[in-house]
Structures are given as structure tokens and as C-alpha cells.
């Protein structure tokens, strides 16, 4: 069979049932021939975002795959690949490439060279006989170790060549590894002897499906648990020991407990220092458990390191700690302290969260949204900038993988593709993206993809008619040239693309509008609610 057909058959054997793309790429047609659904997007970056969400929400069981045209299509996809790389999400990227004789000609975009810095592994197919080996290497990298995008570049002249049918191809094995038991015992002693330990959980808990193990360790030690944005929903945020999730904006109780801790146990996190992550206090004892040794002492110095799968690590650590204490510790005192700290913090924010002012407070919109939907059966994601800060500290998740958090890279427009990919992964869930009038300018046309591909999502648009967080950076440009002014009738835009669209300006109309949008979604129609908001830029940056 042709190389393009061989690749499609291997994808299907690896469990791929949907492939995102933008023509021209021969694998899209070959995949369709054998029942793999092509989802065609309006912009390449959005397609990578959709593949990203599919991988996340199925823990890689349905691997996200994106295929695109050589040259401009591949160039346009770069941002999406870079975003998935920064968030440690496995996505198989299949760019068509220039013919082999042209692959290294100056000015011809060579994806396997140009994307090496934003992929875990990048390899071109230069010989039709090597297709099976190359794809096996790709999936092995996608399913093992630290999870990140992998790229296989397919020169257009190779795709039409004859290859051996991959009849003997078997799905690649998935491996896990655990820390040294001696190191587990030493770490257990440190943690058990700490007087104010805090557990900080990251995305590795999601990938390892380690939710029960995290809960068991926290309850054994009566240790408060906070999460990174990527780790949000790894721990029930209504649990008495929950501190919530932090990024650039952080709940007051999480900030207080981190600052007052005498030991911080990081599990499944990188502790990467970014402008959009949780700032770790200096001078604390740190036990860092992660899958990738490259993260150890990268940004935060640690006293002990545990390298391995989060589920195995937590299970071993639980048993080692249990051997050092008698029964579960009483969580009454830490739970009472957490509740008091949260109450103190919320006193400053409740006026915004319940404001009756117009233009609308974006905090009020999102507070009402949380009350209007079934949070346990909702998957929600923020966008970059203010929507992230206005949503993440206050939205309380109760079930795993019901919040797609991100922030190491902050590309505007990421949330729409994530919501659409989430709907493909979890069709029975309500899938929501929250964005602003800047973000919609980057990927808004792909709302039409939601309509065309029958993906009834809910888009919450906060329209303040400005690049509000840039106002204090560009006062003269704004005053003289109105450089930060942006706007449009986005509800009408959604209707023009075939979706449900409604503009809301009054606070008492927020919940009724959400109810109307949910009815449209139940009928199979994507919905966009445009809320006319004030230029609120305050955030809980502690």
C-alpha cells in the first residue's frame, strides 16, 4: 500500500479514531477510507489545540493527532505545537513536507528541523521501507516518559510511494517506573516529621490517574492540598483539606499555607518558575516527586527528589508514611484553619463576585455561571489574560479532568480548541471555554468548526471593548490613537456562523441567558454568550 495508507492503518491500530487537520495532507483521506474521522479546522493552531484536549481528557488513550499541509500549513501550526510542548501534552504532529530533494533548500520550511525545540522527538520519513519503524518510535515516545508532542514529517514524494502493509504492527507498550524504595522511606520520614506540610499537586497526577492515591495520602497525614493550574481538578476542591488551585492569580488560603509551611511536597509537578505559575516561598524544605529528572532543582531547590510515576510514588509513599504513624491524623484543625483563611480572602472578592453594577463585573458573570451549571458534569477552560485570573481561583472542581488549566505559555485563543476537543472526548459533558474580546480575534472563526462538526459547546465571551490589561502599559497610545480599543458584535457573529448567540448587559439576565444557551446546546447547537463587562483588571495576585 501507499505510505500515506500505511500511516493511516498504524494510527487506527494505535486506537486513533479521529484526526484533526487542514488539507492538503494525503493521510487525512486515507484515514477517512478506514473509518478514522477527519475534523477539518479553519486555522491550524486550533486543530492542534483540539488534539491537545483529546489527549488530555482521555489520558492519551485516544491520542490527539494533527495533520497539515507542507509549508504555510506547517508554519501556522507551530504555535499550537509549542503550546502543547509547554504544557507537557502528547500530540502526534504529521506535517506534509517538501519533497526530499527540496527539504533542505533555503526558504522551504522544514518541520523536523524547525520544530525540534517544541517536540520531544522529530523525524522525517526518508525511506518508505522505514514507515513502520518510524511510527513505532513516535508512539513509543508519545506514550512513555514525560509526555510531549512528537512530529513525523512526511515528504510529499514519499507519501505516494509503495510501503509494506503494516500487518504485523502492534500497539506500543506503555511503561511506568517508580522511585527507589530507600528514597521513599527517607522522604516519608521528612514528611511525617513536618509540623505544617503542604502537598502541591501538578498535572502528573492526571496523567497517572493518581486521584485516589493523592486523596489517601492527604487524609492519612491531614495535609492540605493545593494544585497548579495544570493540576486543577486532581483534588476535590470542596474537600476539607483543599486549598484550591493557583496560577498568576491564587486563592488566599493557598498562598497563606504555602508561606506558612515548613515542608512542601510537590507531586507530579515541574515547579517551573513562570510569570503565570504559583510562586514558591524561599527557604522551605522541598520534597520533589516528578517523572522528569530535568525538573529537579530547575527552578526550586529541593532537599529530596523522587523520580517516577505519580500513582506509584503516592502509593509507595502512603504505605511508608502509614508505617510511621498510628492511624489517620485528625484533619479537624487544618480544615478549620483552611476554612477561616478562605473566608478572610473571600471577603475581599465577594463584592465583585456578586456585583449588580453595569457594565457587568466579569467576576459576577463567572460566579453566576458556576451556580447555573452542573459543575461535576462540566469541563471548563479559561483563556489567557484576565479570563484565567477571574475564573481559576473561584471555580471549585469536584471531579477529575473537569478543568483544563494551562499557563506556561499564554497564547490567546487556546481555550476554544480545548473546549471543542473536550466535547469530542466527552460528548456527554457540558464543555465551556471562557475568553475575552482579544482572544476571539485569534481563533474566533473556528466557532464555525464547532457548528460544522456538530460540537455543541458553550463559549462565554467577556467583552469589555478593550485590551484592558494593556491600558496601564499604553496610556499615551490609547489616549492619542485609541490603540487598545477593540470590539464587535460577537453574538451576531456567532449567529452568522450558525450557532446560538446572545448579548447580555444586565446582571439579572446572566442566569436566564445561560439557561437559554443550555437549551440550544441540548438541541445540538453551539452557543456563544457575549457579556458586556467593565474594564476590570484586578486579580488575586498574592
C-alpha positions in Angstrom: 0.0 0.0 0.0 1.0 3.7 -0.3 3.0 5.2 2.6 0.0 7.5 3.4 -2.3 4.5 3.7 0.2 2.6 5.9 0.4 5.6 8.3 -3.4 5.7 8.5 -3.6 2.0 9.3 -1.0 2.3 12.0 -2.9 5.2 13.5 -6.0 3.1 13.7 -4.1 0.2 15.3 -2.9 2.7 18.0 -6.5 3.5 18.8 -6.8 6.7 16.8 -10.4 7.3 15.8 -10.3 11.0 14.9 -7.6 13.0 13.1 -7.6 16.8 13.1 -6.2 18.6 10.1 -6.2 21.1 7.4 -5.8 20.0 3.8 -3.7 19.2 1.8 -2.4 16.1 3.5 -2.8 12.7 2.0 -3.1 11.0 5.4 -6.4 12.7 6.0 -8.1 11.0 3.0 -6.5 7.6 3.8 -7.7 7.8 7.4 -11.2 8.6 6.2 -11.2 5.5 4.0 -10.7 3.2 7.0 -13.2 4.9 9.3 -11.0 7.4 11.1 -12.9 10.7 11.3 -11.2 13.8 9.9 -12.1 17.0 11.7 -11.1 19.9 9.5 -10.5 23.3 11.2 -10.3 26.9 9.9 -6.9 27.5 11.4 -4.1 25.0 12.0 -3.3 26.2 15.6 -6.9 25.4 16.7 -6.6 21.9 15.3 -3.5 21.2 17.4 -5.4 22.6 20.4 -8.3 20.2 19.8 -5.9 17.3 19.5 -4.3 18.5 22.8 -7.6 18.4 24.6 -8.4 14.9 23.3 -5.1 13.5 24.6 -5.6 15.2 28.0 -9.1 14.1 28.7 -8.6 10.5 27.6 -5.1 10.4 29.3 -3.7 9.5 25.9 -5.9 6.5 25.3 -7.3 8.4 22.3 -4.1 10.1 21.1 -4.6 13.5 19.6 -3.3 13.7 16.0 -2.9 16.7 13.7 -2.0 16.6 10.0 -1.4 19.6 7.8 -0.1 20.9 4.5 3.6 21.4 3.9 4.9 25.0 4.0 2.3 27.5 5.3 0.1 25.0 7.0 3.0 23.7 9.0 4.2 27.2 9.8 0.8 28.1 11.1 0.7 25.1 13.4 3.9 26.0 15.2 2.2 28.0 18.0 -0.1 25.1 18.8 2.7 22.6 19.0 4.7 25.0 21.2 1.7 25.4 23.5 1.3 21.6 23.8 5.0 21.3 24.5 5.0 23.8 27.3 2.0 22.1 28.9 3.5 18.6 28.5 0.7 17.2 26.4 1.3 14.4 23.9 0.1 15.2 20.3 1.2 13.4 17.2 2.0 16.1 14.6 2.0 14.9 11.0 3.1 17.7 8.7 3.4 17.0 5.0 6.9 18.1 3.9 8.6 19.3 0.8 9.9 16.5 -1.5 13.2 15.0 -0.2 15.2 16.8 -2.9 13.8 20.1 -1.7 13.7 19.5 2.0 16.9 21.5 2.8 16.6 24.2 0.2 16.7 27.6 1.9 13.3 29.2 2.3 11.5 25.8 2.3 10.1 25.2 5.8 11.5 22.0 7.2 9.3 21.0 10.1 11.5 18.2 11.5 14.3 20.8 11.9 12.2 23.9 12.8 10.1 22.2 15.4 12.8 20.2 17.2 12.7 22.7 20.1 9.0 22.3 20.7 8.7 18.5 20.3 10.0 15.6 22.3 11.1 13.8 19.1 11.0 14.9 15.4 11.8 12.6 12.5 11.3 12.8 8.7 10.3 9.8 6.6 13.1 9.5 4.1 12.6 5.8 3.1 9.2 4.2 2.5 10.6 0.9 4.0 11.1 2.6 7.3 7.5 3.8 7.9 6.6 1.2 10.5 9.8 1.7 12.5 9.4 5.5 12.4 5.8 5.3 13.6 6.7 2.8 16.3 9.3 5.2 17.6 6.9 8.0 17.5 4.2 6.3 19.5 6.7 4.9 22.0 7.8 8.5 22.7 4.2 9.7 22.9 3.2 7.0 25.5 6.3 6.8 27.7 8.2 9.1 30.0 7.4 12.8 30.0 4.6 13.4 27.6 5.1 15.9 24.9 4.4 16.4 21.2 6.1 14.1 18.7 6.5 15.0 15.0 6.8 12.8 11.9 7.4 14.8 8.8 6.1 13.2 5.6 7.7 14.5 2.3 5.1 14.6 -0.4 7.1 12.4 -2.7 7.4 9.7 0.0 3.6 9.6 0.7 2.8 8.2 -2.8 5.5 5.5 -2.7 4.8 1.9 -2.0 5.3 0.6 1.5 4.9 -2.8 3.1 1.5 -3.2 4.6 1.9 -2.8 8.4 0.2 -6.2 9.1 2.5 -7.1 11.9 2.4 -3.7 13.6 1.4 -4.0 17.3 0.5 -1.0 19.6 3.5 0.1 21.5 3.8 -0.9 25.2 3.2 1.7 27.9 5.7 1.6 30.8 5.8 3.1 34.3 8.6 3.4 36.7 8.8 4.0 40.5 11.3 5.8 42.8 13.9 3.9 44.8 12.2 2.4 47.9 15.0 3.7 50.2 14.4 7.2 49.0 10.6 6.8 49.5 11.3 5.8 53.2 13.6 8.8 53.7 11.0 11.1 52.2 8.3 9.6 54.3 10.3 10.4 57.5 10.7 14.0 56.4 7.0 14.5 55.6 5.7 12.7 58.7 8.0 14.8 60.9 6.9 18.1 59.4 4.6 20.2 61.6 2.9 22.1 58.7 3.3 20.1 55.5 1.5 21.1 52.3 1.0 18.9 49.2 1.3 20.7 45.9 -0.1 18.5 43.0 0.5 19.0 39.3 -0.6 17.6 36.0 1.3 14.4 36.6 -1.5 13.3 38.9 -3.9 13.5 35.9 -1.7 11.5 33.6 -1.1 8.8 36.2 -4.7 8.6 37.2 -3.5 9.0 40.8 -6.5 10.8 42.3 -7.3 8.2 44.9 -3.7 7.8 46.0 -3.4 11.6 46.4 -6.6 11.7 48.5 -5.4 8.8 50.6 -2.1 10.4 51.4 -3.6 13.7 52.2 -6.2 12.2 54.6 -3.6 10.0 56.2 -1.4 13.0 57.0 -4.2 15.5 57.4 -2.1 17.6 55.0 -3.6 20.5 53.0 -3.5 20.1 49.2 -3.2 22.8 46.6 -2.7 22.3 42.8 -1.1 24.0 39.9 -3.3 25.3 37.1 -2.4 22.2 35.1 -3.2 20.0 38.1 -6.6 21.7 38.9 -9.3 19.1 39.5 -6.8 16.5 40.6 -8.2 17.0 44.1 -11.8 17.7 45.1 -11.8 21.5 45.8 -14.7 21.1 48.2 -12.7 18.6 50.3 -11.9 20.0 53.8 -8.2 19.8 53.1 -8.4 21.6 49.7 -6.5 24.8 49.3 -7.6 25.4 45.7 -5.6 26.0 42.5 -3.1 28.7 41.8 -1.5 30.4 38.8 -0.8 34.0 38.4 -3.9 34.5 40.5 -4.1 32.4 43.6 -6.6 31.8 46.4 -5.7 33.4 49.6 -5.7 30.2 51.6 -3.3 28.5 49.2 -0.9 31.5 49.4 -1.1 31.5 53.2 -0.5 27.8 53.7 2.4 27.7 51.3 4.0 30.7 53.0 3.5 29.1 56.5 4.5 25.6 55.5 7.7 24.0 56.9 7.7 21.4 54.2 6.2 21.4 50.7 5.8 18.1 48.9 5.4 18.6 45.2 3.9 15.6 43.3 3.6 15.4 39.5 4.7 19.0 39.1 7.6 20.7 37.5 7.9 23.6 39.9 8.7 25.7 36.8 9.2 29.4 37.5 6.9 31.3 35.2 5.1 34.6 35.4 1.8 32.6 35.3 2.6 29.9 37.9 2.5 29.7 41.7 5.4 31.4 43.4 7.1 29.0 45.8 8.3 30.7 49.0 12.0 30.6 49.6 13.7 28.7 52.4 11.2 25.9 52.6 12.1 22.2 52.8 11.1 20.7 49.5 10.5 17.1 48.5 10.0 17.0 44.8 8.4 14.0 43.1 8.2 14.1 39.4 8.6 12.0 36.3 11.3 14.0 34.6 14.7 14.4 36.3 15.3 17.5 34.3 12.8 19.3 36.5 14.7 18.6 39.7 16.4 21.8 41.0 15.4 23.6 37.8 13.6 26.4 39.5 13.1 25.3 43.1 15.9 23.7 45.1 14.8 20.5 46.8 16.1 18.5 49.7 14.9 15.2 48.3 13.9 14.0 44.8 11.6 11.1 43.9 11.6 10.2 40.2 8.7 8.1 38.9 5.1 7.8 38.0 2.8 9.8 40.4 0.5 6.9 41.1 3.3 4.5 42.0 5.1 7.2 44.0 2.0 8.2 46.0 1.1 4.6 46.7 4.6 3.8 48.0 4.8 7.0 50.0 1.4 6.4 51.6 2.5 2.9 52.8 5.8 4.3 54.1 4.1 7.1 56.0 1.4 4.8 57.4 4.2 2.6 58.8 5.5 5.6 60.8 2.2 6.9 62.3 -0.7 5.3 64.2 -3.8 5.5 62.0 -5.0 8.6 60.2 -4.2 12.0 61.7 -7.1 14.2 62.7 -7.9 16.8 60.0 -10.2 18.9 62.1 -7.7 21.6 63.0 -6.2 22.1 59.5 -9.7 22.0 57.9 -10.9 24.7 60.3 -7.8 26.8 59.6 -8.3 26.4 55.8 -11.9 27.4 56.0 -11.1 30.5 58.1 -8.3 31.6 55.7 -10.7 31.2 52.7 -13.4 33.2 54.4 -10.9 36.0 55.1 -9.8 36.0 51.5 -13.3 35.8 50.0 -14.5 38.8 51.9 -12.4 41.0 49.6 -13.8 39.3 46.4 -17.5 38.7 47.2 -18.4 42.2 46.3 -17.1 41.7 42.8 -18.4 38.1 42.5 -21.9 39.3 43.4 -21.8 42.8 42.0 -25.0 44.3 40.5 -23.2 47.0 38.6 -23.2 47.7 34.9 -21.3 47.2 32.8 -21.1 43.8 34.2 -18.4 42.6 36.6 -16.7 39.6 34.8 -16.4 38.1 38.3 -20.2 38.2 38.6 -20.7 36.5 35.2 -18.4 33.6 36.1 -19.8 33.3 39.7 -23.3 33.0 38.3 -22.1 30.6 35.6 -20.8 28.3 38.4 -24.2 28.4 40.1 -26.1 27.8 36.9 -24.4 24.6 35.6 -23.7 21.2 37.0 -20.1 21.6 37.8 -19.4 17.9 38.3 -20.5 17.2 34.7 -18.9 20.3 33.2 -15.4 20.6 31.6 -14.3 24.3 31.6 -11.2 26.1 30.5 -10.0 29.7 30.6 -8.2 31.7 28.0 -5.1 33.8 28.5 -5.1 37.1 30.4 -7.9 38.3 32.6 -10.4 35.4 32.0 -7.9 33.0 33.5 -7.4 35.1 36.6 -11.1 35.8 37.0 -12.1 32.1 36.8 -9.5 29.8 38.2 -9.2 30.8 41.9 -13.0 30.8 42.4 -14.3 27.9 40.3 -14.4 24.8 42.5 -14.0 21.5 40.8 -15.2 18.3 42.4 -14.4 15.7 39.8 -11.1 14.8 37.9 -10.5 16.3 34.5 -13.3 18.8 34.7 -11.0 21.8 34.3 -8.4 22.2 31.6 -5.8 24.5 33.2 -2.8 25.9 31.4 -0.4 28.8 31.6 3.3 28.1 31.0 2.7 29.6 27.5 -0.2 32.0 27.3 -1.3 32.1 23.7 -4.6 33.9 23.2 -7.3 31.8 21.7 -6.2 28.4 23.1 -9.4 27.8 25.0 -11.8 27.4 22.1 -9.9 24.5 20.6 -9.6 22.9 24.0 -13.4 23.1 24.5 -14.1 21.6 21.1 -11.6 18.8 21.7 -13.1 18.2 25.1 -16.6 17.8 23.5 -15.2 15.1 21.2 -13.5 13.4 24.1 -16.5 13.6 26.5 -19.7 14.2 24.4 -21.9 13.8 27.5 -20.3 16.7 29.3 -21.0 20.4 29.1 -17.8 21.9 27.6 -17.1 25.6 28.2 -14.4 28.0 27.1 -14.2 31.4 28.8 -12.4 34.1 26.7 -12.2 37.8 26.1 -12.6 40.1 23.2 -8.9 39.9 22.5 -8.8 36.1 22.4 -11.7 35.7 20.0 -9.8 37.8 17.5 -7.2 35.0 17.3 -9.3 31.9 16.8 -12.9 33.0 16.6 -13.5 31.8 13.1 -13.2 28.3 14.4 -16.5 28.7 16.2 -17.8 27.7 12.7 -15.9 24.5 13.1 -17.9 23.7 16.2 -21.1 24.3 14.2 -20.0 22.3 11.2 -18.6 19.4 13.2 -21.6 19.4 15.4 -19.7 20.1 18.6 -22.2 21.9 20.9 -20.0 23.8 23.3 -20.7 26.9 25.4 -18.5 29.9 24.7 -18.5 32.6 27.4 -17.2 35.8 26.0 -16.3 38.7 28.3 -16.4 41.8 26.1 -15.0 45.0 27.7 -14.3 46.6 24.3 -10.6 47.0 25.2 -7.3 45.3 25.7 -7.9 46.1 29.4 -4.7 44.7 30.9 -2.6 46.7 28.5 -4.2 50.0 29.4 -1.6 50.9 32.0 1.1 49.9 29.6 -0.1 52.1 26.7 -1.7 55.2 28.2 -0.5 57.6 25.5 -1.1 55.2 22.6 -4.6 54.8 24.0 -5.3 58.4 24.6 -3.9 59.7 21.2 -4.7 56.8 18.9 -7.2 54.5 20.8 -4.7 51.7 20.2 -6.2 49.4 22.9 -9.8 49.7 21.7 -11.3 46.5 20.3 -14.9 45.4 19.9 -17.5 43.9 17.7 -21.0 42.3 17.9 -19.8 38.8 18.7 -23.2 37.4 19.5 -24.3 38.3 15.9 -21.1 36.8 14.7 -21.9 33.5 16.3 -25.4 33.6 14.8 -24.0 34.3 11.4 -21.8 31.2 11.7 -24.8 29.0 12.5 -24.6 29.0 16.3 -26.7 30.4 19.1 -25.6 33.9 20.0 -26.9 36.3 22.7 -25.6 39.5 24.1 -26.2 40.2 27.9 -25.8 43.6 29.6 -27.9 43.3 32.8 -26.9 41.2 35.9 -30.3 39.8 36.4 -30.2 38.4 32.8 -27.0 36.4 33.3 -28.5 33.2 34.6 -31.6 33.3 32.3 -29.3 33.7 29.3 -27.2 30.7 30.4 -30.4 28.7 30.7 -31.4 29.6 27.1 -27.9 28.8 25.8 -28.0 25.4 27.6 -31.3 24.6 25.8 -29.7 25.4 22.4 -26.8 23.1 23.4 -29.1 20.3 24.3 -30.6 20.7 20.8 -27.1 20.3 19.3 -26.2 23.9 18.6 -23.0 25.6 19.8 -23.7 28.7 21.8 -21.9 31.9 22.4 -22.9 34.3 25.2 -21.4 37.8 25.0 -21.4 39.6 28.3 -20.8 43.3 28.2 -18.3 43.8 31.0 -16.4 46.6 32.7 -12.6 47.0 32.3 -11.9 45.1 35.5 -8.2 44.0 35.8 -7.9 43.4 39.5 -6.7 39.8 40.3 -5.8 37.9 43.4 -2.1 38.1 42.8 -0.6 37.3 46.3 
